[in-house]
Amino acid sequence: MKKQFFKTAIPLLLLAFVILFIGSGCGGDEPNHKWYLDNDGDGFGVFEENPPESPLSSPIDGRVTSSHLGDCNDNDDTIHPDATEIPDNDVDEDCNSLYAYTFYVDDDGDGFGGSQVAILEIAFGTEDEVDSKFVRNNADCDDNNAAINPLADEIMGNGIDDNCDGITDEGVRYLDIDGDGYGSQEESAADGVFNNLDCDDDNPDVHPYAVEVPDNGIDDDCDDMVDEHWYE
């Protein structure tokens, strides 16, 4: 009987001791965490050198832990790493240093896009590095035919609006003095182009769909707006 007691009681006592010892070792106060300021209350804060500390179970009002840093504008609750990027507003909503703009797919490679929209995020000043398949206009009326676009010659009698001006088989030509492919308002008896879209026929860098150059005082893309951002 005594042997049986030692065989069962002592192991149980040892097990209880181990559990008590391990339990006391794993217990104790909850560790503190650094809490960073979230001024706009969007759930994301900004880095601070010496933020206050507190356990996770005791959060500090208006502050977040290090796992929720990365806010690039802590005065606007619509701007944070989880925000949805809004195209064409010149704002980096999701704090990834990229900006969303509207482009159009140019399937036939003629430099004019069709109706298919593509929202791309790019860095400032890199619009010219975007894949040539994407353009900033949707002026093509047939994006499956590279011979049909606003710069195309109108071919008489083919029943097609070759230059996408809404008129089929018109025969009026316009002077293109600067040779940029876009004509002036002055009709030409023979030589010329089949569009009159140019607002400055003395400057080949000024025509519809040109890139607007900021701060040059010129309406580069003939949209009656001077020095607007390139994506407009």
C-alpha positions as CSV (number, residue, x, y, z in Angstrom):
1,M,0.0,0.0,0.0
2,K,2.8,2.4,0.9
3,K,4.6,1.5,-2.3
4,Q,1.5,2.3,-4.3
5,F,1.2,5.7,-2.6
6,F,4.7,6.7,-3.5
7,K,4.2,5.5,-7.1
8,T,1.2,7.7,-7.6
9,A,1.3,10.6,-5.1
10,I,4.9,11.7,-5.6
11,P,4.6,12.0,-9.5
12,L,1.4,14.0,-9.0
13,L,3.1,16.3,-6.5
14,L,6.0,16.8,-8.9
15,L,3.6,17.6,-11.7
16,A,1.8,20.1,-9.6
17,F,5.1,21.8,-8.7
18,V,6.2,22.0,-12.3
19,I,2.9,23.5,-13.4
20,L,3.0,26.0,-10.5
21,F,6.7,26.9,-11.4
22,I,6.0,27.3,-15.1
23,G,2.8,29.2,-14.6
24,S,4.5,31.7,-12.3
25,G,7.3,32.1,-14.8
26,C,4.9,32.9,-17.7
27,G,2.7,35.2,-15.8
28,G,3.4,38.7,-14.6
29,D,2.5,42.1,-16.0
30,E,1.5,42.5,-19.6
31,P,4.4,44.1,-21.6
32,N,4.2,47.7,-22.6
33,H,3.9,48.8,-26.2
34,K,4.7,52.2,-27.8
35,W,1.7,54.2,-28.8
36,Y,1.9,56.7,-31.7
37,L,-0.2,59.7,-32.4
38,D,-3.2,59.3,-34.7
39,N,-4.3,62.9,-35.0
40,D,-7.1,62.4,-37.5
41,G,-8.5,59.2,-36.0
42,D,-8.3,57.1,-39.2
43,G,-6.5,54.2,-37.4
44,F,-3.0,55.1,-38.7
45,G,-0.4,57.1,-36.9
46,V,2.9,58.8,-37.6
47,F,6.3,58.0,-36.2
48,E,7.5,59.7,-33.0
49,E,10.9,59.4,-31.3
50,N,9.6,58.9,-27.8
51,P,6.0,57.9,-27.8
52,P,4.2,57.0,-24.5
53,E,3.9,53.3,-23.6
54,S,1.1,51.2,-22.3
55,P,-0.1,47.6,-22.5
56,L,-2.3,46.6,-25.4
57,S,-5.2,46.0,-23.0
58,S,-4.9,49.7,-22.0
59,P,-4.8,51.7,-25.2
60,I,-4.2,55.4,-25.2
61,D,-6.9,57.5,-26.7
62,G,-5.9,59.1,-30.0
63,R,-2.9,56.8,-30.5
64,V,-2.1,53.5,-32.3
65,T,0.7,50.9,-32.0
66,S,3.6,50.5,-34.3
67,S,1.7,48.1,-36.5
68,H,-0.5,50.9,-37.6
69,L,2.1,53.5,-38.7
70,G,2.5,54.9,-42.2
71,D,0.0,57.8,-42.3
72,C,1.3,60.4,-44.8
73,N,-1.2,63.0,-43.8
74,D,-2.3,62.8,-40.2
75,N,-4.7,65.8,-40.6
76,D,-7.0,64.1,-43.2
77,D,-8.8,60.9,-42.3
78,T,-9.3,60.0,-45.9
79,I,-5.6,59.6,-46.4
80,H,-3.9,56.5,-44.9
81,P,-2.4,53.2,-46.1
82,D,-5.7,51.4,-46.3
83,A,-7.5,54.2,-48.2
84,T,-8.9,53.9,-51.7
85,E,-7.0,55.8,-54.4
86,I,-9.1,58.3,-56.2
87,P,-7.9,59.0,-59.8
88,D,-7.0,62.4,-61.3
89,N,-7.1,64.4,-58.1
90,D,-3.4,64.8,-57.5
91,V,-3.5,63.2,-54.1
92,D,-1.8,60.0,-52.8
93,E,-4.6,58.6,-50.7
94,D,-3.0,55.3,-49.8
95,C,0.4,56.7,-48.9
96,N,2.5,54.6,-51.4
97,S,4.1,57.7,-53.1
98,L,2.1,56.9,-56.3
99,Y,-0.8,58.8,-57.8
100,A,-3.8,57.3,-59.7
101,Y,-4.6,58.7,-63.1
102,T,-7.0,57.8,-65.9
103,F,-5.6,56.3,-69.1
104,Y,-7.2,54.7,-72.1
105,V,-6.1,51.5,-73.9
106,D,-4.7,52.0,-77.4
107,D,-5.2,48.6,-78.9
108,D,-4.3,49.5,-82.4
109,G,-1.1,51.4,-81.5
110,D,-2.0,54.6,-83.4
111,G,-1.5,56.9,-80.4
112,F,-5.2,57.3,-79.7
113,G,-7.2,55.4,-77.1
114,G,-10.6,53.9,-77.4
115,S,-13.3,53.6,-74.7
116,Q,-11.5,51.1,-72.5
117,V,-10.4,52.8,-69.3
118,A,-7.2,51.9,-67.3
119,I,-6.5,53.5,-63.9
120,L,-2.8,53.4,-63.4
121,E,-0.7,54.5,-60.3
122,I,2.5,56.3,-61.2
123,A,5.0,58.6,-59.7
124,F,4.9,62.3,-60.5
125,G,6.8,63.2,-63.6
126,T,6.8,59.6,-65.0
127,E,3.8,59.8,-67.3
128,D,6.0,59.5,-70.4
129,E,7.4,56.2,-69.0
130,V,4.0,54.5,-69.0
131,D,3.6,51.6,-71.5
132,S,2.7,53.0,-74.9
133,K,-0.4,50.9,-74.9
134,F,-1.9,53.4,-72.5
135,V,-2.6,57.0,-73.6
136,R,-4.3,60.0,-72.0
137,N,-7.1,60.4,-74.6
138,N,-10.0,58.4,-75.9
139,A,-10.3,60.1,-79.3
140,D,-10.2,57.0,-81.4
141,C,-13.5,56.0,-83.0
142,D,-12.2,52.5,-84.1
143,D,-9.4,51.2,-81.8
144,N,-9.1,48.0,-83.9
145,N,-7.9,49.9,-87.0
146,A,-4.7,52.0,-86.9
147,A,-5.7,53.7,-90.1
148,I,-8.7,55.3,-88.4
149,N,-8.0,58.1,-85.9
150,P,-8.2,61.9,-85.6
151,L,-5.0,62.3,-87.7
152,A,-6.0,60.0,-90.5
153,D,-6.8,61.3,-94.0
154,E,-10.4,61.0,-95.0
155,I,-10.7,58.6,-97.9
156,M,-13.5,59.5,-100.2
157,G,-16.2,57.0,-101.1
158,N,-15.3,54.3,-98.5
159,G,-18.2,54.9,-96.3
160,I,-15.9,55.3,-93.2
161,D,-15.4,58.2,-90.9
162,D,-11.6,57.8,-91.2
163,N,-10.6,60.8,-89.0
164,C,-13.2,60.4,-86.3
165,D,-14.8,63.8,-86.7
166,G,-18.3,62.5,-87.0
167,I,-18.6,63.1,-90.8
168,T,-18.1,60.3,-93.4
169,D,-16.4,61.0,-96.7
170,E,-16.1,64.8,-96.3
171,G,-13.6,66.3,-98.7
172,V,-12.6,69.6,-97.0
173,R,-8.9,70.0,-96.2
174,Y,-7.4,72.6,-93.9
175,L,-4.0,74.2,-93.9
176,D,-1.4,72.7,-91.5
177,I,1.3,75.3,-91.6
178,D,3.3,73.9,-88.6
179,G,3.2,70.3,-89.9
180,D,2.0,68.8,-86.7
181,G,-0.9,66.9,-88.4
182,Y,-3.6,69.2,-87.0
183,G,-5.1,71.9,-89.3
184,S,-6.0,75.5,-88.7
185,Q,-9.5,76.9,-89.5
186,E,-8.3,77.9,-92.9
187,E,-9.4,75.7,-95.7
188,S,-6.9,74.5,-98.3
189,A,-7.7,74.0,-102.0
190,A,-5.5,70.9,-102.3
191,D,-2.8,70.1,-99.8
192,G,-3.7,70.0,-96.2
193,V,-5.2,67.8,-93.5
194,F,-8.8,66.7,-92.9
195,N,-9.2,68.3,-89.5
196,N,-9.2,71.8,-88.2
197,L,-8.4,71.1,-84.6
198,D,-5.2,73.1,-84.1
199,C,-5.4,76.3,-81.9
200,D,-2.0,77.5,-82.9
201,D,-0.9,76.5,-86.4
202,D,2.5,78.3,-86.0
203,N,3.7,76.1,-83.2
204,P,4.0,72.3,-83.8
205,D,4.2,71.6,-80.1
206,V,0.6,73.0,-79.6
207,H,-2.2,70.9,-80.7
208,P,-5.0,68.6,-79.3
209,Y,-3.7,65.8,-77.1
210,A,-0.3,67.5,-76.6
211,V,1.1,67.3,-73.1
212,E,0.3,70.4,-71.1
213,V,3.5,72.0,-70.0
214,P,3.1,73.7,-66.5
215,D,3.9,77.3,-66.0
216,N,4.6,78.2,-69.6
217,G,1.5,80.4,-70.1
218,I,0.4,78.4,-73.1
219,D,-2.7,76.3,-73.8
220,D,-0.5,73.4,-75.2
221,D,-3.4,71.0,-75.7
222,C,-6.0,73.4,-77.2
223,D,-8.6,72.8,-74.4
224,D,-9.0,76.4,-73.5
225,M,-7.2,75.9,-70.2
226,V,-3.7,77.2,-69.6
227,D,-1.1,75.4,-67.4
228,E,-3.5,72.8,-66.0
229,H,-2.0,69.5,-64.8
230,W,-1.0,67.0,-67.5
231,Y,-3.7,64.5,-66.6
232,E,-6.5,67.0,-67.1
